[in-house]
Amino acid sequence: AIFPKPTPAVGTNAFLNDISLKNCASKMTALKTFGSSCFSGCSSLVEVETLYSGTDIILNGSCFNLCSSLKRLIITGVVSTIGSNALASIYADEIVIGGLPSATAISTSYITGCRTNSKFTLSGTTSATGFSSCISPRIIEFGSSLTTLSDALANTPQTTAMIVRATTPPTLNTASFINNMNASFKIYVPDASLSAYQAATNWATVSTQIYAVSTYDESED
């Protein structure tokens, strides 16, 4: 499904259980609303990309639920609302979302059972929550605006690395942060902020696992 003209929304149940759909690309910049269950059950869908760069993208409930063949989900802009099970039970190699600026409009179950084999990137996020039980993103990356990291990575044992671009160490809930994490888990932070992270409240608990981002090997992606 390639939208040839500006399309601001994909409606509720628009492609529900459409097993013939393999690609959804909005080459224009208008697509910002994904209706409830719009792609739910599209088991052959391998790629979704929208170039809309605004801050009011809406992912309604179950919009990508059970997209079991999805390889890439690229949402350039900032997501303001994510409904229940919006990204549940998908199996993507790469998920990129411009940001989640507020937890107030984010369902706590939006990502339950989500499997990302490679990398989950949230570039514009200020407060990170809700990754608990996101089964296997090997790498999670947060952008420079992150200020709070709480309950974000609990019960994600297959995650091996986290990249944080914020120059000031975000507020960290240590108990939730280290719960069931991979024993070889590494944290990569801006080179100039390495000492600050290693000494910061709660971050100091995992100081030996914090490294300069310049040492990160991108072949791990």
NULODREN-172846 format. One record per residue (C-alpha): residue in three letters; x, y, z. Coordinates in steps of 0.001 Angstrom, whole numbers, plus 500000, padded with zeros to 6 digits. Each point is the difference from the previous one (the first is absolute). Layout:
N
AlaXYZ
...
end
This chain:
221
Ala500000500000500000
Ile501755503129498775
Phe498061503189500567
Pro500475502141496848
Lys498558503178501500
Pro500000501596503456
Thr498192497579502301
Pro499631501155503612
Ala498499496802501393
Val499606496265499538
Gly496532499191501272
Thr498829497525502609
Asn500240496398498734
Ala501207501326496622
Phe502200496979499242
Leu498894497710502819
Asn501226496432499386
Asp501058500831496439
Ile502588497280499446
Ser500819501261496464
Leu501367503351501214
Lys503804500059500051
Asn500994503666500066
Cys498576503282501214
Ala501865503163499039
Ser498850503589500158
Lys502332501847497635
Met498217503240500810
Thr500236501524503477
Ala496412500009501225
Leu499356496581501542
Lys499762500490503761
Thr497062497937501292
Phe499838496231500043
Gly496497498845500846
Ser499135497199502396
Ser500978496606498552
Cys500810501628496653
Phe502761497476499265
Ser499171497437502661
Gly500457496444498811
Cys501853500998496816
Ser502284497008500300
Ser501800500644496678
Leu500754503672500655
Val503781500504500009
Glu500493503778499999
Val498192503115501184
Glu501474503465499567
Thr498520503461500321
Leu501916503207499346
Tyr497713502279502018
Ser502274501923502383
Gly497504501707502298
Thr499480499490503725
Asp496405498737499971
Ile500166496481498593
Ile497358497654501389
Leu500324496217500140
Asn496611498755501086
Gly499370496700501744
Ser501230496817498280
Cys500988501904496859
Phe502991497704499358
Asn499001497109502237
Leu500944496548498667
Cys502016501286497035
Ser502148496910500287
Ser502149500586496876
Leu500771503677500555
Lys503685500781499447
Arg500081503803500156
Leu497710502480501718
Ile501201503563499377
Ile498039502923501428
Thr501951503203499447
Gly497996502362502198
Val499107500115503678
Val497220497738501243
Ser497626501808502360
Thr497623497097500648
Ile500437496223499981
Gly497036497779500769
Ser499872496596501640
Asn501792497248498046
Ala500969502433497236
Leu503360498268499522
Ala499171496751501743
Ser501161496657498666
Ile501926501322497032
Tyr503345498541498939
Ala502052502808498486
Asp503688500243499184
Glu499927503769500413
Ile497619502443501670
Val500677503731499800
Ile497660502538501597
Gly500810503702500046
Gly498975500259503620
Leu497505499487502803
Pro499945503376501765
Ser497479499219502704
Ala499039496900501939
Thr496515501398500674
Ala498655498850496629
Ile501940496751499802
Ser498263496745500869
Thr502107497835502313
Ser499211496958497839
Tyr500767501491496608
Ile503089497869499434
Thr499258496775501886
Gly501521497036498218
Cys501739502165497414
Arg503128498343498622
Thr502687502067498305
Asn502917497913498840
Ser502307502959499584
Lys499388503588501057
Phe497276502170501524
Thr500687503730499628
Leu498093502786501768
Ser501729503217499030
Gly497731502642501534
Thr498900498346503223
Thr500197501905503294
Ser498622497349502358
Ala500544496311499256
Thr497574497467501426
Gly498164496991498669
Phe502738497791498574
Ser499374497428502713
Ser499466496591498374
Cys500907501292496553
Ile501561496662499317
Ser503192500388498041
Pro501217503355498718
Arg503753499388499952
Ile500719503721500029
Ile497897502909501271
Glu501008503560499156
Phe498710503192501596
Gly500622503477498621
Ser501501503095501596
Ser496738501189501594
Leu499606497064502429
Thr499606501234503602
Thr498412497021501793
Leu500535496253499725
Ser497588498078502194
Asp498670496438499729
Ala501110500116496389
Leu502156496920499682
Ala498685497594502619
Asn499610496414498838
Thr501807500447496685
Pro502739497389500522
Gln501134499785496376
Thr500856503695499741
Thr503775500315499838
Ala500558503739499660
Met498434503400500532
Ile501125503263498429
Val499074503236501767
Arg500794503224498111
Ala499049502369502848
Thr502988502019501230
Thr498496500274503496
Pro499378496617501662
Pro496219499387500102
Thr498291499238503302
Leu500266496245500430
Asn497962497422501908
Thr502755497462500679
Ala497871497169501371
Ser497873499836496863
Phe502918500720497730
Ile502098496976500977
Asn497126497548500477
Asn500705496879497922
Met502427501795497698
Asn502557498100497942
Ala503169499457502057
Ser502172501513497257
Phe497727503036499544
Lys501852503164498954
Ile498998503651500175
Tyr501448502477497503
Val499918503730500765
Pro501535503172498525
Asp503785499949500395
Ala500090503362501776
Ser497381498798502505
Leu501518496622500858
Ser501309501044503430
Ala496730501760500808
Tyr497979496857499280
Gln502340497770501966
Ala499673502269503048
Ala496321500934499690
Thr497393498885502530
Asn498964496393499307
Trp502046499847496799
Ala503036499490502210
Thr498566496585500946
Val500735498803496464
Ser503038502220499365
Thr502155497112498766
Gln497491499383497210
Ile500048503583498694
Tyr502185500779496984
Ala500730502911497669
Val497776499866496923
Ser503066500358497778
Thr500889496427500977
Tyr496674498646498777
Asp500325497610497052
Glu497177500775497576
Ser500337496548498478
Glu498067498819503070
Asp496831501619498594
end
